[in-house]
Amino acid sequence: MVTKVPLNYDCINQEMHFIQGGEQLILDNLDRIESVTVGDRRFIPHANHFLEVIAFSDYTLYIDWKTKIANRGKKGAMGQVTHGGTITQADVSLMRHEAPDFKDTNVYEVIPQNTYYLSVDGEKMKKFNTLKAFCKFFPQDKEASIREFVTAEKIDMQKPEHIYKLVRFISSQ
């Protein structure tokens, strides 16, 4: 069954949110869901959250979108961030996975913590976050061309669009 509703993926809590009847709800019963499409992006349930699936000819890239929010201090005069010496404030709402109260003067940073998986010809997904881990999936003779591509294209393994570009390159080999 296909149901069309506005969707958004919350990378902090790793939940799929949707609006129904003017109310924001969280998608649950993931064991009963085959996939979810947000725009032109496809997500599948995996270990109580979702992975984005990007299929290439021989490879499938899975992105486990995760972020965390870090308190960087308080906004001071002229927009500068102050850290208050040795005193650190803890925002309890962040510990409870609630949205922080943005009426205060705290300054937050959103830090990506994505994990990537690669599947070759439908085999089991293999996890990677670094170039070294990625290169282990391929024969040694391919590693040199992968490293050349990464250097030439200035691939940053922390950026999902660069990971996509790297897997597209491998897929074209």
Backbone hydrogen bonds, N-H to C=O, Kabsch-Sander energy under -0.5 kcal/mol:
donor,donor_aa,acceptor,acceptor_aa,energy
3,T,1,M,-0.5
5,V,3,T,-0.6
8,N,17,H,-2.1
10,D,8,N,-0.6
10,D,15,E,-3.4
11,C,9,Y,-0.9
14,Q,10,D,-1.3
15,E,10,D,-1.4
17,H,8,N,-3.5
17,H,15,E,-0.6
18,F,25,L,-2.5
19,I,6,P,-1.4
20,Q,18,F,-0.5
20,Q,23,E,-2.5
23,E,20,Q,-1.6
25,L,18,F,-3.4
25,L,23,E,-0.5
27,L,16,M,-3.2
32,R,29,N,-2.2
33,I,30,L,-1.7
36,V,43,F,-2.7
38,V,36,V,-0.5
38,V,41,R,-2.8
39,G,37,T,-0.5
41,R,38,V,-2.1
42,R,53,V,-0.6
43,F,36,V,-3.1
44,I,51,L,-2.6
46,H,49,H,-3.3
49,H,46,H,-1.2
51,L,44,I,-2.5
52,E,63,I,-2.7
53,V,42,R,-3.0
54,I,61,L,-2.9
56,F,59,Y,-3.3
60,T,119,S,-2.3
61,L,54,I,-3.0
62,Y,117,Y,-2.7
63,I,52,E,-2.1
64,D,62,Y,-0.5
64,D,115,T,-3.2
65,W,63,I,-1.0
67,T,11,C,-1.6
68,K,111,I,-2.0
70,A,68,K,-0.5
70,A,109,E,-2.7
72,R,70,A,-0.6
72,R,107,V,-3.6
73,G,107,V,-0.6
74,K,82,T,-2.8
75,K,105,T,-3.6
76,G,74,K,-0.5
76,G,80,Q,-4.6
79,G,76,G,-1.5
80,Q,77,A,-1.8
82,T,74,K,-3.2
82,T,80,Q,-0.5
87,I,84,G,-1.6
88,T,86,T,-0.5
92,V,90,A,-0.9
94,L,91,D,-1.3
95,M,91,D,-0.9
96,R,92,V,-1.3
97,H,94,L,-1.2
98,E,93,S,-3.1
102,F,100,P,-1.0
104,D,101,D,-1.2
107,V,73,G,-3.2
108,Y,106,N,-0.5
109,E,70,A,-2.4
111,I,68,K,-3.1
111,I,109,E,-0.6
113,Q,66,K,-3.3
115,T,64,D,-1.6
116,Y,128,F,-1.6
117,Y,62,Y,-2.3
118,L,126,K,-2.4
119,S,60,T,-2.2
121,D,58,D,-3.5
121,D,119,S,-0.5
123,E,120,V,-2.0
126,K,118,L,-2.4
128,F,116,Y,-2.8
134,F,130,T,-2.1
135,C,131,L,-2.8
136,K,132,K,-1.0
137,F,134,F,-1.6
138,F,135,C,-1.6
142,K,139,P,-1.5
143,E,139,P,-1.0
144,A,140,Q,-0.8
145,S,141,D,-0.5
146,I,142,K,-2.1
147,R,143,E,-2.7
148,E,144,A,-2.3
149,F,145,S,-2.2
150,V,146,I,-2.5
151,T,147,R,-2.2
152,A,148,E,-2.9
153,E,149,F,-2.8
154,K,150,V,-0.5
154,K,151,T,-0.6
155,I,150,V,-2.2
157,M,155,I,-0.6
159,K,156,D,-2.1
162,H,159,K,-1.0
163,I,159,K,-1.9
164,Y,160,P,-2.5
165,K,161,E,-1.6
166,L,162,H,-2.3
167,V,163,I,-2.6
168,R,164,Y,-2.5
169,F,165,K,-2.0
170,I,166,L,-2.3
171,S,167,V,-2.5
172,S,168,R,-1.3
173,Q,170,I,-1.3
